[in-house]
Amino acid sequence: MTGNVEGFDLLVVGGGKAGKTLAMDAARNGKSVAMVERDMIGGSCINVACIPTKALVSSARTLRSSRRAGDLGVHVDSPQVTPESLLKHKTGVVEGMVAINHKQFLDSGMDLVLGRARFVAPGTVEVELNGGGTRNLTGAQTVINTGTRPSIPPIPGLAEAGYLTSNSLLDLKRIPQRMVIIGGGAVGLEFAQMFATFGTEVTLVEAGSRLLPREDEDIAQSVAELLTRDGTRIVTGTSVAAVRREQGGVHLTLSNGISITADDVLVATGRAPVTSELNLPAAGVDVDDRGYVVTDEHLATSAPGIWAAGDVAGSPQFTHVSLDDYRILKENLAGGARSTKDRLIPYTIFLTPELARVGLTEEQARAAGHAVRIAKLPVAAIPRARTMRETDGVWKAVIDGATDRILGVSLLGPEAGESLTTVQTAMLADMPFTALRDMIITHPTMTEGLNLLFAAVKG
């Protein structure tokens, strides 16, 4: 390290949701703050994850709706999409949010440093600036929020044949005729349904025995049936053994002997932490065997004065969890002891219809020893779903038979993510399921289905 070292009250390495929110908050409250960001102003959510993918999900939903507009008495001639129109829509959404974030950063008074940081001592980094040169920065408190990147499995021939990730697919300038998606998690499923809607022949390969192993089997099966009906071929219980590029496309050999040829291969097998280039040993920061920063329940690392948040700290990989990590850090940097324990974390998989869940599944609740009561409701029983002619899906609730408290819900249906928050609020307030059963809810809405769901509790 050469040159002067610039000192700050707070140094943030990586501008993800937790880091950027903490940096702006501290700067607005008079702290001297530097935030180092390599290349994605606003973080991965805005640039290559939540926002651009949901922009394209919206495109696919609009296309689906226009194709079935006749069911609702509306006649639309030959709805279609082009790669150019999709890219323009996605890019416009992303650029707009990046611009908003950039302005917020500058207005907050923080020092936004664009470049690559590596630790040279505890709390001190050397930054190779994107525009050339270096800066040396140190923080009285330091937060690591560098996130994750797509993880690529060591499949023979994959690198040579070429592949897409959830990042690179977003800038694809064509709609493939045939695509194989490796990985049956949320990312793989969202892209599978999206591209099937755009007209791609999609095959999804999942090494596990079924899709969505974190969900109850009946819910996962319902999702698989919907995807299959919409045109996705699903192959489970097998992995990709080898890949090679031929004149006719990319040829994949599966471990069960099946061969598939496609134009493109999307790898959606999870994510890996962005830590290898940070030189964390110089900072005294421990990582686990997968490379994630090790933290305690307060998000403190093994090095005094250094904290970590978001995906890189092994937190559940959702932007809303990273935002809660910010809340924890804000309090703890001021001397508090806020914890990550016992957080009630909701999530939504943005399929059509959506799958939203909070709390325990039936399988998890039984394994934990609860005396379980179950309620299930077909979405077709909800009046609002019928007015939209969107009756696919099922809602499921898991109740503690001893206390009448809601242990969890899985909602597969239109606008499920919006209805989920009502249940989460009831769970946080420790309300019995009967409160939602008997609550007056606007008619006709999807959330009104909660009255019906909890009226169906058995046992």
N, C-alpha and C positions, 0 to 999 in steps of 0.2 A: 504494500500500500504506500502510495506517495501522495504528497499534498496535504493541505489542511483538513482537519476533521470538523465538520459542522455539527453542532449539538442541537437537539430538539427535545421538548418535553415528551413527545410521542413520535415514534418511528413505526410506520406501518409498511410491511413488506408484502405486497400483493393487494390489489384493490377489489377484492370480492365484496359480497354484500355486507359482511360483518366489518371488514377492514375499512371500506370507504365510508360507511355510516358512522363508525367510531371516529375516523379522521375528521370528517366534516363537523361532527358534534363537538369534538375537542377544540378544533380551530375556531368555531363560532363562539366558544366560551373562553377565548383568550389564550389558549395554549399554543405553543409553537409546535407545528406538526409537519412532518414530511411523509409523503406516501409514495412508494416506489411501485410503478406498474410497468410490466414488460411490454405489453402490446394491446391489451384489451381495455380501453377506457370504459368503466362501468362494470367490468367483470365478465365472466363466461356466461352468466345467465342472460345478460342482454345481448351479447355478441354471438354466441354459438350454442346456446342451450334453450332455456325456458321460452324466451321471447320469440326468437326466430322460428323455433319448432311450432309454437302455438299459433304463430301467424300463418304457417303453412297448414296446420290442422284446421284453422278457420277457412282457408281456401278449399280444403277437401270437403269440409262440412257444407260449405256453400254450394259446391258442385253437386254433392249428394242431394241436397235439398232441391236444387233446380231440376235435377233429373226426376224427382218424385213430386214436383210441384203440381202435376195434374191430379194427384190424390187429394189436394187441398183446393181444387177448382181453379188453379192458375196454369196457364199454358205458356211454356217456354220452349223456344225452338233451339235445338242442338246446342246445349251448353257445353263449353269446352274450356280447356286451359292450355297455355303454351309455356314452355320453360322460361321464356322471356317475361311473360306476365307474372308468373310466380316469383321469379327472382326480383323483379321490380317491386312487387308488394312486400316481400320479405325484407329487402334492403331498405326500403323506405321506412318501415317500422323500426328496424335496428338503428339506422342513422339518426332518426328522430330522438330515440331514447339515449343514444350515445351523446348527442349534442346537449340534451338536457343535463345529463350527468356531468359532462365537461364544464358546463357553465356553473353548476352547483359547486363543483370542486373549486373553481377559481373564485367564485363569490364567497366561499367559506373562509378564504384566507390561508388555506393550506399551501404547502409547497409540493406541487405535483411533479414528481421526477419520473420521466419516462426512460426506462433502461432495465438492465439485468443486474440484480443484486446478488452478492455473495458475501457471507459473513467472514470477517477477518479477525473478529474478537467478539466476546459476549456483548450484544447490543450494538455492534458496529458493523456496517456493511460498506463495501466498495461497490459502486454502481457504474457499470459500463453503459454510458448514455447512448441512446438510440441515435442521437445527432452527432456522436463523436465525443471523445474525452471521457473523463471519469469524475465522480464526486464521492467523497467519503462522508458518511452520515452516521451519527450515533444518537441513541435515544435513551432518556432516563427510563422510559418504558418502551418495550418493543413488542409488536404484534405480528405474527406470521399468518398470512391469509392468502396463500398462493394457489389453493384449490387443487383440482385434479385434471388429468387429461385422459383421453381414451386409452384403455389397456388393450394391447394386441397380443393374442395368444401365439405361441411358437408353432404354428401349423406349417409343415413342410410345403414350400413352394408359394406360400401366401405373399411374402414380400416381393418375390420376383414377378408374380402374376399381377400384382397391384390390387388395392382394395380401397374402399371408402370407409370413413369414420362418421360419427354423428356430426363432427365439425365440417369435414370436407363435403359431405353430401349436401349441405345447405347452399353451396355455391355451384352445384352441378348445373350445367347449361343445357341439359337434355333430360328427357324423361325416358329411362331405360325401358326396353321392351321386356327384359327378363332380369330379375334381381333375386339373389340369395341373401338372406339376412341371417347371420350367425349370432344367436343369442335371443332368448325368449323372455327377457325382462321388459320393463316399462318402455325403454327407448326402442328396442326392437319391435315391440308391438305397435307403438304409435307410428313408426315409419312404415311398418308392413301395411297397416290399414290405409295410411295416407297414400302410398304409392299404388296400392291396389285400386283405390278410388281414381287415381290419375290414369289408370289403364295399364299399369305394369303387371306382368305375371310374376307374382311374389311367392317364393318358397322360404319358409322360416324354419331354421334348424336349431333345436334346443337339446343340449346334452342330457338334461334331466328328464325324468319320467313324465313331466307335465309342465305347462306354462305356469308362471307366477307361483312358485313354491311357498311364498310368504302368505298367500291367500288360502282360504278354505278351498278344499277340492271342488265343492259344488260351484263356488263362484268362479274358480279358474276354468272349470269345464264350460260354464256359460259363456265366458269370454272367448274360449277356443271355438265354440260353436258359432258365435257371431262373426269372428274373423274368417272362419271357413266359409260361411255363407256369403261373406263379402268378397271372396275370391282369393284368400291367402291359403296356400298349401302349407300345412303344419306337419313337421317331422320331428318327433320327440324320441328320447332314449337313444340318441346316436350323436356322434360328433363328426366334425370334418377331419378326415385323416390326411388329405393331401389336396393341393390346388395347383393347377397349371394353366397357363394361357395358351389357347390354340387359335387358329384362324377364325373359327366360328364363335369365339368368346372365351369365357373362363370356365374351365372344367373342374368340378369338385367331386372328390371321391369320399363318401361317408364311411364311417367305421362299420356300418351294417351292410356295406357292399353296394348301396345305391349310388348311382352317378347322376349328377345334375350339371347342366350347362347353362350359364347365364351371361348377360352382358356386363353386370357389375356385382360385386360382393360388398355388402355392408357388414362391418365387424361391430357388433354391439354387445360385447362380452364384459362390460364393466369399465371401471375407471381406476387410475393409479395416481397416487399423490405426486404433486410437483415439488419435490424436495431434493432430488439428487444433485442439482446444480447450485444449491444454496450454501454448500460447505458448512452444514450444521455442526459438525464436530468442533469447528473453531469457535462456535457460540456456546458449546456445552449443552446443546439440545439433543436429547435422545429421540430416536425413531424406533418403531417396531419393525418386525421382520418383513413387513410389506412396504415400509418407507413412510408410514404416517407418523406425524409428530405425536409423541406421547404426552398427554396432559392428565392432570387430575380433574376432579369433578368441577373445579373452579376455572378450568382452562389454562392453568399455569403449567409451564413446561418444567423440565429438570433444571433449567438455568434461571436463577433469580432475575426478576424483572422482564422475563421474556414469556409471552403468552402465545397461544395459537387458537385459531377459530375456523369454523366452516369445515369444508370437506377435508382439508389437509390435516385437520386435527382428529379425523376419524368420526366426526359428527355425521348423523344421517344426511345423505346427500340431497338436501332440499334447500332452496334459497330461503324459505321461511324459517328453517332451522338456523341457518347462518345469521339471519336477522336476530333471532333470539340469542345466539351466541354474542352478538353485539350488546344486547341488554345485560347479559351476564358480565361481560368485560367492563362495560361502563361502570357498573356498580363495584366490581372487584378492584379495578384500577384506583378507585377512590377509597379503598380500604374495606370494602364489603366482603361477603362470603357467599354470594349467590351461587347456586349449584346447577349442574346439568341433570341431576338425578330426578327421576319421576316426572319427566316432561311428557305431556300428552301431545303426541305429534301426529297431525293429520297429513294425508297426502291424496293426490288425485292423479290417476293415469288418464290422459286426455284422449281416450278412444271415443268413438261414437257408437253407443252411448258411453259416458264417462264411468270410470270405476273409482269411487272415493271411499277411503277407509280411515277410521280412527279407533284406537284401542285394540282389544284382543279379538282374535278370530275365535270361532267355536273350538277349534283344535287346541289353540293356546290356552283358552280358559279351562278346558277340561284337564289339560296337562298340569295346570297350576292348582288343581284341586277344587275349583269352584263347582257348586251345584248349579248347573247351567239350565236356563230356560231359553228357548229359541223362538223367534218370530220371523216369518218370511212373508213377503208380499210381492206378487207379480206387478211389475210397473204398469201393466195393462189395467190394473184396478184403480189407478190414480186418474181422476177425471182430466186433469190438465194434460197428461200424456196423450189421452185420446183426442183432445182438441188439436194437438200438434201432429197427431197420427205418428207418434214416436213411442211405441209401446213395448219395445225390446227391453229386457233386463229384469232384474229381481233385486229387492232390498232385503237385507237380513240384519237382525239385531240379536245380540248375545246379552242375556240378563243374568245377574247373580240371583239365584233362587232364594238365597237366605236374606238378602237385603233389599231386593228390588232395584238395585243400582244397575245402570247400564255399563257393561264391561266393554262393549265395542259394537260398531256397526260396519257393514259393508254395503255400499249403495252402488248398484250397477244400473244406470239409467240416465236419461237426459238431465243435464244441469245438476248432476249428483254432487259435484264439488261445492255448489252453492248451498244445497240443503245440509251438507255435512256439518257446517259451522253451528247450526242450531243444536245438533246432537252434542257436539264437542262442548258447547257452552253449558248444556245441561249436565254433562259429565264433570266439568270443572266445578260446577256449583253443587255437586253431590246430590242432584235431584233424582228421585225415583223415576222409573220409566213411565209411571202413571201421569206424571206432570206433562209429558209430551203427548201422551194418549189423550189427555183431557184439555189441553191448551187450545184456545181459539186461534186458528191459523187462517189467513186469507184464502178464500176460495175464488176461482180455482188456481192453485199454484202447485208446483211439484212438492214444495215443502209440506203442504197439507197432507201428503202421503204419510208423514210421520204419525198423524192421528191413526191412520189405518194400520200402519206397521205395528205400533205398540199395542193396539187393540187386539192384535193377533198373537200376543205372547202366549205360549203354551206352557202347561205344567203348573 
